[in-house]
């Protein structure tokens, strides 16, 4: 993450002007050409992340994508029909706004838009980002079909497992330089470059206690020689009895005539890690939005530690130790990494008095020292030292996700809700993420509700899986049982092993 992959694609397509060097396409120097001229020459870029106009319909998005050939109606119609043939679901959504499509449908529209000019070189930035296995499998088949038709394809992909089955040749970048170029299978023989840069450093910050158990992360406090833990002490789960820490009872949420969450019953016990899986558009994020207070439910009850929180706004639920992350890592773009993590720690401030802060009174001063000590520990823990002073708006998608995880950990919530935490981060980071989250659970006793499409990571991490489809729960239980459930396989997993096993060990 942050190696320069997306920047390189932008440099090739003309969106970024290279400072030095030369970009050649079919023997012609295109280094200084603007993006529209580059596109006319046959180069098309599918951007990573949000690559569609959300307030335009599917039809209007495709029309915009064909703007460079707007004087060739027959060519446009032929290209549009090819896109409809590749993605039949888009013909059913033709008049709908792109922002109302599921994540998988938006990715199909983005790829279809990139194909409208029939490029000779198609560059795809993170095809599988945040998508269900069945969607990834379908998109991989489309990319292979595009390649068979004679189009050259360059694809940025975080999962080596996916790349191994899609591309014969790979280039691995780190810190703006190409560290490896050759057969993709040979990457498996290079542990020196296929490694976790961020999250793996967390293991070095575990402090043993006298009984051999982890005592939490320790940081210096304002008092010389003393230490405090980034995390609160684990709660006494026996004292809490069998009462769920989080409970949803018959929760319903509708948007117009669409029931996005349909009478969902969900229970999370103290210290339990629950995985929430399902097709894009199944209602997972909507349910999480309802729990965290960003959406008001139409029916049902939501209880946190036995107390109904239906009427509480999102900030009060957060103060009540309910923390969450978002799919797109919603950070303050004009704050640097250290400041962003410090803001996330706000709930634990020892002094909130603005006058004490202005006058630098001891209470405020010590509060700032305690906060920054935690910030520095988390920066070291997550391998963010090189990015400490960088604005979050300037970071890559994956690096912003790492910062987002640090912010969530700074909150030290009792219930931690993560929406696709592995989205956009490198495969080795994903493989290190599971052990990190388990250690957070062991040290804090917090419960977790995790939405995730990386099945190897999720199945090894969770105590229980809950599968959703069309707003309702279709399966629930131990990971192995849920992943073997016929309805889950049919609606979500599919049969493409490449799309399912995005992380974990593989062989050439």
C-alpha positions in Angstrom: 0.0 0.0 0.0 1.3 3.4 -1.0 3.9 1.9 -3.3 2.9 4.1 -6.3 0.8 1.6 -8.3 -2.2 3.9 -8.8 0.1 6.9 -9.4 1.9 4.9 -12.2 -1.4 4.1 -13.9 -2.4 7.8 -13.7 1.0 8.8 -15.2 0.5 6.4 -18.1 -3.1 7.7 -18.8 -2.1 11.4 -18.6 -3.9 12.2 -15.4 -0.5 12.9 -13.7 2.5 14.5 -15.4 5.7 12.5 -14.9 8.6 14.5 -13.6 11.2 12.4 -15.4 11.3 9.5 -17.8 9.3 8.5 -20.8 6.0 6.7 -21.4 5.7 5.0 -24.8 2.6 3.5 -26.4 3.0 1.6 -29.6 6.4 3.2 -30.1 5.0 6.8 -29.7 6.1 9.1 -26.8 2.9 10.0 -24.9 4.7 11.3 -21.7 3.3 14.8 -21.9 0.0 14.2 -23.6 -3.2 15.2 -21.8 -5.6 12.5 -20.6 -8.2 13.0 -23.4 -5.6 12.6 -26.1 -4.1 9.5 -24.4 -7.6 8.0 -24.3 -8.2 8.7 -28.0 -5.0 6.8 -28.7 -6.6 3.7 -27.2 -5.7 3.7 -23.5 -8.5 3.4 -20.9 -8.2 3.5 -17.1 -10.8 2.1 -14.7 -10.0 4.0 -11.4 -9.9 2.2 -8.0 -12.6 2.9 -5.5 -15.5 5.1 -6.6 -15.4 5.0 -10.4 -18.9 6.0 -11.4 -21.1 9.1 -11.3 -23.5 8.3 -8.5 -26.2 10.8 -9.4 -26.3 9.7 -13.1 -28.2 6.7 -14.3 -26.4 3.6 -15.8 -27.4 4.8 -19.3 -26.0 8.3 -18.6 -22.7 6.9 -17.2 -22.2 4.9 -20.3 -23.0 7.9 -22.5 -20.4 10.0 -20.6 -17.9 7.2 -21.0 -18.4 7.4 -24.8 -18.0 11.2 -24.9 -14.7 11.0 -27.0 -16.5 9.1 -29.7 -19.8 11.0 -29.5 -19.8 11.7 -33.2 -19.9 8.0 -34.0 -23.3 6.8 -32.9 -23.0 3.3 -34.6 -19.7 2.7 -32.7 -21.3 3.8 -29.4 -24.3 1.5 -29.9 -22.1 -1.4 -30.7 -19.9 -0.8 -27.7 -23.0 -0.3 -25.5 -24.5 -3.6 -26.6 -21.2 -5.4 -25.9 -21.2 -4.0 -22.4 -24.8 -5.2 -21.9 -23.8 -8.7 -23.2 -20.9 -8.8 -20.7 -23.0 -7.5 -17.8 -26.7 -8.5 -18.3 -27.7 -7.1 -14.9 -26.9 -3.6 -16.1 -29.6 -3.8 -18.7 -32.1 -4.4 -15.9 -30.7 -1.4 -14.0 -30.4 0.8 -17.1 -32.5 3.7 -15.8 -31.4 3.5 -12.2 -29.0 6.0 -10.6 -25.5 4.5 -10.3 -25.4 5.5 -6.6 -28.3 3.1 -5.9 -26.5 0.1 -7.4 -24.8 -2.5 -5.2 -21.0 -2.4 -5.0 -20.7 -5.3 -7.5 -23.0 -3.6 -10.0 -21.1 -0.3 -9.6 -17.8 -2.2 -10.4 -19.4 -3.8 -13.4 -20.6 -0.3 -14.6 -17.1 1.1 -14.0 -15.5 -1.7 -16.1 -18.2 -1.3 -18.7 -17.6 2.4 -18.9 -13.8 1.8 -19.5 -14.7 -0.5 -22.4 -17.0 2.0 -24.2 -14.1 3.4 -26.3 -12.9 -0.2 -27.1 -9.4 0.5 -25.8 -6.2 -1.4 -27.0 -4.8 -1.0 -23.4 -7.1 -1.5 -20.5 -5.8 -0.5 -17.0 -7.8 -1.7 -14.0 -7.1 -0.4 -10.5 -8.2 -3.0 -7.9 -10.9 -5.0 -9.6 -11.9 -7.1 -6.5 -12.0 -4.2 -4.0 -14.9 -4.9 -1.5 -16.7 -7.4 -3.6 -18.4 -10.7 -2.9 -16.7 -13.9 -4.2 -19.4 -14.6 -6.8 -19.0 -11.0 -8.2 -15.2 -11.3 -8.2 -15.5 -14.6 -10.1 -17.8 -13.1 -12.7 -15.5 -10.0 -13.2 -12.5 -12.3 -13.6 -14.2 -14.2 -16.3 -15.1 -10.9 -18.1 -11.5 -9.7 -17.9 -10.2 -13.0 -19.3 -12.8 -12.7 -22.1 -11.6 -9.1 -22.9 -8.0 -10.4 -23.0 -9.0 -13.2 -25.4 -10.5 -10.6 -27.7 -7.0 -9.0 -28.1 -7.0 -6.2 -25.5 -3.8 -5.7 -23.5 -4.7 -5.6 -19.7 -2.7 -4.1 -16.9 -4.4 -4.7 -13.5 -3.5 -3.5 -10.0 -4.4 -6.2 -7.5 -3.7 -6.6 -3.8 -4.4 -10.3 -3.7 -1.4 -12.3 -5.0 -3.8 -15.4 -5.1 -6.1 -13.6 -7.5 -3.2 -12.2 -9.6 -1.6 -15.7 -9.8 -4.7 -17.1 -11.6 -5.3 -14.0 -13.8 -1.9 -12.8 -15.0 1.1 -14.7 -16.3 3.5 -11.9 -15.6 3.7 -9.5 -12.6 5.6 -6.5 -11.4 5.9 -5.8 -7.7 6.3 -2.2 -6.6 7.6 -0.8 -3.3 8.3 2.8 -2.4 7.8 3.9 -6.0 10.2 1.3 -7.4 9.8 -2.0 -9.2 11.3 -4.6 -6.9 10.3 -7.7 -9.0 9.3 -8.3 -12.6 8.7 -11.8 -14.0 6.3 -14.8 -13.9 3.6 -14.2 -11.3 4.2 -17.7 -9.9 7.8 -16.7 -8.9 6.4 -14.1 -6.5 5.6 -17.0 -4.1 9.3 -17.6 -3.9 10.0 -14.0 -2.7 9.1 -13.6 1.0 11.5 -10.6 1.1 8.9 -8.6 -0.8 5.7 -10.4 -0.1 5.5 -9.3 3.6 3.4 -7.2 5.9 4.8 -3.7 6.1 2.2 -2.2 8.5 0.3 -4.7 10.7 3.0 -7.3 11.2 4.8 -4.7 13.4 2.0 -5.0 16.0 3.5 -8.3 17.4 6.6 -6.5 18.6 4.5 -4.3 20.9 3.0 -7.1 23.1 4.1 -6.8 26.7 4.0 -10.0 28.7 2.5 -9.9 32.2 3.7 -11.9 35.2 1.3 -14.8 34.5 2.5 -15.2 31.0 -0.6 -13.6 29.5 -0.6 -10.4 27.4 -0.9 -7.4 29.6 -1.9 -5.0 26.8 0.1 -2.4 24.9 2.0 -0.2 27.3 2.9 3.5 26.7 4.5 6.2 28.9 2.3 8.6 30.8 2.8 12.1 32.0 4.1 10.7 35.3 7.8 9.7 35.0 8.3 5.9 35.2 4.6 5.1 35.1 2.8 3.3 32.3 -0.8 3.1 31.0 -2.4 0.7 28.6 -3.7 1.8 25.2 -6.7 -0.5 25.9 -8.9 -0.7 29.0 -8.6 -3.8 31.1 -10.7 -6.7 29.9 -14.2 -6.8 31.5 -15.2 -9.6 33.8 -17.4 -11.6 31.5 -18.5 -14.0 34.2 -19.9 -11.1 36.2 -21.9 -9.9 33.2 -23.6 -13.3 33.0 -25.2 -14.4 29.7 -26.6 -11.0 28.8 -25.7 -10.2 25.2 -23.6 -7.1 24.7 -25.4 -6.2 21.5 -28.8 -7.4 20.4 -31.1 -6.7 17.4 -34.7 -7.8 17.7 -36.9 -7.9 14.5 -35.0 -5.0 13.0 -36.6 -3.6 9.8 -35.3 -0.8 7.5 -36.9 0.1 4.2 -36.0 2.6 1.5 -39.2 3.3 -0.5 -40.5 0.0 -1.6 -37.2 -1.9 -0.9 -36.8 -3.7 2.4 -33.0 -3.5 3.0 -33.1 -5.1 6.4 -36.0 -7.6 6.9 -36.8 -8.6 10.5 -33.3 -9.3 11.5 -32.5 -11.0 14.9 -28.8 -10.7 15.8 -27.1 -11.4 19.1 -23.4 -10.7 19.9 -22.1 -12.1 23.3 -19.4 -10.4 25.4 -16.0 -11.2 23.9 -17.5 -12.8 20.8 -16.3 -12.2 17.2 -19.2 -12.5 14.7 -18.7 -12.3 11.0 -21.4 -10.8 8.7 -21.3 -12.1 5.2 -23.5 -11.8 2.1 -23.7 -10.7 -1.5 -23.1 -7.0 -2.3 -26.5 -5.3 -1.5 -27.6 -8.0 0.9 -28.1 -5.4 3.7 -25.0 -5.9 5.8 -23.8 -2.3 5.8 -27.4 -1.0 6.2 -27.7 -3.1 9.3 -24.5 -1.8 10.7 -25.6 1.8 10.0 -28.8 1.1 11.9 -26.9 -0.3 14.9 -24.5 2.6 15.0 -27.2 5.2 14.7 -26.6 6.6 11.2 -29.9 5.2 10.1 -33.2 5.1 12.1 -34.9 1.7 12.0 -38.6 1.4 11.0 -39.4 -1.5 13.3 -37.7 -3.5 16.0 -35.3 -2.9 18.9 -31.6 -2.5 19.2 -30.1 -3.1 22.7 -26.5 -2.3 23.9 -25.7 -4.0 27.2 -29.4 -4.6 27.7 -30.4 -1.0 27.2 -32.5 0.1 24.2 -30.6 2.6 22.0 -33.2 3.1 19.2 -33.6 6.8 19.9 -30.0 7.6 20.6 -28.0 9.6 18.0 -24.8 8.2 16.6 -22.5 10.2 18.8 -24.2 9.1 22.0 -24.0 5.4 20.9 -20.2 6.0 20.2 -19.8 7.5 23.7 -21.6 4.4 25.0 -18.6 2.4 23.7 -20.0 1.4 20.3 -17.3 1.9 17.7 -17.3 1.3 14.0 -15.3 1.7 10.8 -16.6 2.4 7.3 -16.0 0.8 3.9 -14.3 3.9 2.5 -12.2 4.9 5.6 -13.9 8.2 6.4 -11.0 10.3 7.7 -10.4 14.1 8.0 -8.5 14.8 4.8 -6.9 18.0 6.1 -5.5 16.4 9.3 -2.3 14.5 9.4 -2.1 10.9 10.6 -1.1 11.7 14.2 -3.9 14.4 14.5 -6.5 12.0 13.1 -5.7 9.3 15.6 -5.7 11.8 18.4 -9.2 13.0 17.5 -10.3 9.3 17.5 -9.1 9.2 21.1 -11.4 12.0 22.2 -13.7 9.8 24.3 -10.9 9.1 26.7 -9.7 12.7 27.3 -8.9 13.4 30.9 -9.6 17.2 30.5 -12.1 18.7 28.1 -12.0 22.3 29.4 -11.1 24.8 26.6 -9.9 27.4 29.0 -7.6 24.9 30.7 -6.3 24.1 27.2 -5.8 27.8 26.3 -4.0 28.5 29.6 -2.0 25.2 29.4 -3.1 24.2 32.9 -1.7 21.0 34.4 -4.9 18.9 33.8 -5.1 19.8 30.1 -1.3 19.4 29.7 -1.3 16.0 31.2 -4.3 15.0 29.1 -2.5 16.0 25.9 0.6 14.0 27.0 -1.5 10.9 27.7 -3.3 11.2 24.3 -0.1 11.7 22.3 1.5 8.8 24.1 -1.3 6.5 22.9 -1.1 8.0 19.4 2.7 7.4 19.2 2.2 3.8 20.4 -0.5 3.1 17.8 1.6 4.7 15.0 4.5 2.4 15.9 2.2 -0.6 16.3 0.6 -0.1 12.9 3.8 0.7 11.1 2.7 4.3 10.2 5.9 6.1 11.3 6.8 7.3 7.8 3.3 8.7 7.4 3.0 10.5 10.8 2.9 14.0 9.4 1.2 13.3 6.1 -2.4 14.5 5.5 -4.8 11.6 5.3 -6.3 13.0 2.1 -2.9 12.4 0.4 -2.6 8.7 1.4 -3.4 5.7 -0.8 -6.6 3.7 -0.2 -4.8 0.9 1.7 -2.8 3.2 3.9 -5.9 5.2 4.8 -7.5 1.8 5.8 -4.5 1.2 8.2 -5.0 4.7 9.7 -8.7 3.9 10.1 -7.9 0.7 12.0 -5.6 2.7 14.3 -8.4 5.2 14.9 -10.8 2.4 15.9 -8.3 0.9 18.3 -7.7 4.4 19.8 -11.4 4.5 20.7 -11.1 1.3 22.7 -14.9 0.5 22.3 -16.8 -2.3 24.1 -18.3 -3.4 20.7 -16.1 -3.0 17.7 -17.9 -3.0 14.3 -15.6 -3.2 11.2 -17.0 -2.8 7.7 -14.6 -4.6 5.3 -11.4 -3.9 7.2 -9.2 -5.7 4.6 -10.6 -3.7 1.7 -7.8 -2.2 -0.3 -4.9 -3.5 1.8 -2.2 -5.9 0.5 -2.7 -9.6 0.9 0.1 -10.0 3.5 -1.5 -7.2 5.6 -4.8 -9.0 5.4 -3.2 -12.2 6.6 -1.6 -10.3 9.6 -5.0 -8.5 10.3 -6.7 -11.6 11.8 -4.1 -12.3 14.5 -4.0 -8.6 15.3 -7.8 -8.4 15.8 -7.7 -11.6 17.9 -5.1 -10.1 20.1 -7.2 -6.9 20.5 -10.1 -9.1 21.6 -7.9 -11.0 24.1 -6.5 -7.8 25.6 -9.7 -5.8 25.8 -12.5 -8.4 26.0 -14.3 -6.4 23.4 -16.9 -7.9 21.1 -16.6 -7.6 17.3 -19.1 -7.5 14.4 -17.1 -7.8 11.1 -18.3 -7.4 7.5 -15.8 -9.0 5.3 -15.4 -10.8 1.9 -12.1 -12.4 2.6 -13.2 -15.9 3.6 -9.9 -17.4 4.8 -9.3 -14.4 7.1 -12.8 -14.2 8.4 -13.4 -18.0 8.9 -10.1 -18.2 10.9 -11.0 -15.2 13.0 -14.7 -15.5 13.9 -16.5 -17.6 16.5 -19.7 -17.4 14.5 -20.8 -16.4 11.0 -24.1 -14.8 10.0 -25.0 -14.9 6.3 -27.5 -12.4 4.8 -29.4 -12.3 1.6 -32.0 -9.8 0.4 -32.1 -8.1 3.9 -32.7 -11.3 5.9 -30.5 -13.9 7.6 -30.3 -17.2 5.7 -27.7 -19.1 7.8 -26.0 -18.7 11.2 -23.5 -20.8 13.2 -19.9 -22.0 13.3 -17.9 -20.8 10.2 -17.4 -24.2 8.7 -21.2 -25.0 8.8 -22.2 -21.6 7.4 -19.7 -21.7 4.5 -21.0 -25.2 3.6 -24.6 -24.2 3.7 -26.2 -24.7 0.2 -28.0 -21.3 0.3 -24.7 -19.5 1.1 -22.8 -21.3 -1.6 -25.6 -20.5 -4.2 -26.1 -16.9 -3.3 -22.7 -15.7 -2.1 -19.6 -18.0 -2.4 -20.1 -19.6 -5.8 -17.5 -22.2 -6.9 -14.5 -20.0 -8.0 -11.8 -20.9 -5.5 -9.7 -18.0 -6.7 -12.4 -15.5 -5.8 -13.0 -17.2 -2.4 -9.4 -17.7 -1.2 -8.1 -14.1 -1.7 -5.6 -14.5 1.2 -3.8 -17.4 2.8 -1.1 -19.6 1.4 -1.3 -20.9 -2.2 0.9 -22.7 -4.7 1.8 -22.1 -8.2 
